[in-house]
Amino acid sequence: MIKEGKIKKIISCVALCSMVYFQAQGQMPEEDQKQFDEAMSWIETNLEYVYQNPSTGQWWHNKFFYNPKNGEINIKNSSSDVPNATDKEVYFDRVVSLRELDLTSVHIEEVKENKGRVVKGKVLHIDAIGKAQRIQKLYNGKPSFKEFFLQIPIPKSNADFIAQAEDCKRHFETVIRLSAEVYPKTDSLQNTDAIFDLMPGKYNGTDQSTCEIEVLFPYTMELRFFRKDQLYKKSVITYDKTNHHFVYWMVNVAGSSHFDLNLSYESQITLEANTQSYTLAMPNSNYFSIRDEGTTISYHRADF
């Protein structure tokens, strides 16, 4: 059994990590905040509905909640024998941070048979990043196993909702994308911290490569690039606090080189070389791009 003191420490740690993450992201501009709020309001309104599985006669109740303090969503499903929630048989919660959902995975599937709470019609499918088990499932209020995807039923019997399926997909894409946006701050060191706090992890590149980023020690991170699991390039980016600039080191089969990088944070956080054709842009905590010698490659997060 976990002692109360240890539970409080765990909760404090989680709260601190969330606070560091939101601080690193920066303040959402008014225009984006309005877009996020409108999309979230649509989701909260339209994802509260009741439907029946005609194969079993069981009624299902769907509700959606968003916690702006930690960026988590909770999709609640409960079953009953009649179309109201007073005689719940079972109820499920699925809780996950918006930032941990894979924007590129959001899609609508056709459903041709009734199975549990997923019935004929359509379903909105969203994976966790890396298809990792990041979605906490609760069964009748108690933690159950973790899942790697969300399924939001769009019943055929609900004609209005079926007609709005694409709207549902679009609004989820909006809140997932904006929840992970990185908005520059006015202080250069805070933007420097954001780079080292948010970039580490694994990514898939648009050129079929993969990239692994690891912080080796404070203000130094290594980027390793692979093709078919074979390391073909390695680079190190370090921040020189004394001279207030970044240094980029690159190592590949042809040799090694290094040059200085300048930090820019007007509309987005970028690192750009003066004497070389190299730019690294980080508009989103789950996405970055590198422009090197005229070629731009985008990298989408595959794991944290």
Summary of the structure (lengths in Angstrom):
residues: 304
radius of gyration: 22.4
end to end distance: 29.1
largest distance: 71.0
contacts: 889
relative contact order: 0.12
helix: 26%
strand: 47%
